Amino acid sequence: MLNDSMDSQILTQEQLTIELLAGEMHTAIAKVQEIFVTEYANLAANARIKSFLFLLTSNRVRIILGELNTRNDCAKSPLGT
């Protein structure tokens, strides 16, 4: 995880993206923020070129939320089907 100042900066810069992802994936904004900051930190730790980190992070968050939503949908349906 990055420091609180960096987390705040990321969230401020990407608030619209986070809100759009939350709406698109039917997920709470707070959950998307949490995943976004974590994934950004993971990608930034090894990135040599940081120009596309926000785009890569958005794509990764979309994949994670899709997987979570799929698991939740399966758990809610009878017999997991």
C-alpha positions as CSV (number, residue, x, y, z in Angstrom):
1,M,0.0,0.0,0.0
2,L,1.2,3.5,-0.7
3,N,1.3,6.2,2.0
4,D,-2.0,8.0,2.9
5,S,-0.9,11.2,1.1
6,M,-0.3,9.2,-2.1
7,D,-3.6,7.3,-1.7
8,S,-5.5,10.6,-1.4
9,Q,-3.8,11.9,-4.5
10,I,-4.7,8.8,-6.5
11,L,-8.3,8.9,-5.3
12,T,-8.6,12.6,-6.1
13,Q,-7.2,12.2,-9.6
14,E,-9.2,9.1,-10.4
15,Q,-12.5,9.8,-8.6
16,L,-14.5,10.0,-11.8
17,T,-13.0,6.7,-13.1
18,I,-13.7,5.0,-9.7
19,E,-17.3,6.3,-9.8
20,L,-17.8,5.0,-13.3
21,L,-16.3,1.6,-12.5
22,A,-18.6,1.4,-9.4
23,G,-21.7,2.1,-11.5
24,E,-20.7,-0.2,-14.3
25,M,-19.8,-3.1,-12.0
26,H,-22.7,-2.4,-9.5
27,T,-20.2,-2.2,-6.6
28,A,-19.9,0.3,-3.8
29,I,-17.6,3.2,-4.4
30,A,-15.6,2.5,-1.2
31,K,-14.9,-1.1,-2.4
32,V,-13.7,0.2,-5.8
33,Q,-11.5,2.8,-4.1
34,E,-10.0,0.1,-1.9
35,I,-9.2,-2.2,-4.8
36,F,-8.0,0.7,-7.0
37,V,-5.5,1.9,-4.5
38,T,-4.2,-1.6,-3.8
39,E,-3.8,-2.5,-7.4
40,Y,-2.2,0.8,-8.2
41,A,0.4,0.2,-5.5
42,N,1.0,-3.3,-6.8
43,L,1.5,-2.1,-10.3
44,A,3.6,1.0,-9.4
45,A,6.0,-1.1,-7.3
46,N,7.5,-2.8,-10.4
47,A,6.6,-0.3,-13.1
48,R,9.5,1.3,-15.1
49,I,7.2,3.5,-17.1
50,K,4.4,5.0,-15.1
51,S,2.5,6.8,-17.8
52,F,-0.2,4.2,-18.2
53,L,-0.6,3.1,-14.5
54,F,-4.1,4.5,-14.2
55,L,-5.3,2.8,-17.3
56,L,-3.7,-0.5,-16.3
57,T,-5.1,-0.2,-12.8
58,S,-8.6,0.6,-14.2
59,N,-8.5,-2.5,-16.4
60,R,-7.2,-4.7,-13.5
61,V,-10.0,-3.4,-11.1
62,R,-12.6,-4.1,-13.8
63,I,-11.3,-7.7,-14.0
64,I,-11.3,-8.2,-10.2
65,L,-14.8,-6.8,-9.8
66,G,-16.1,-8.9,-12.6
67,E,-14.6,-12.0,-10.9
68,L,-16.1,-11.0,-7.6
69,N,-19.5,-10.3,-9.1
70,T,-19.5,-13.7,-10.9
71,R,-18.7,-15.5,-7.6
72,N,-21.4,-13.6,-5.8
73,D,-24.0,-14.3,-8.6
74,C,-23.1,-18.1,-8.4
75,A,-23.4,-18.1,-4.7
76,K,-26.9,-16.5,-4.9
77,S,-28.3,-18.8,-7.5
78,P,-29.8,-22.1,-6.5
79,L,-27.4,-25.1,-6.7
80,G,-24.7,-22.7,-8.0
81,T,-26.1,-22.7,-11.5
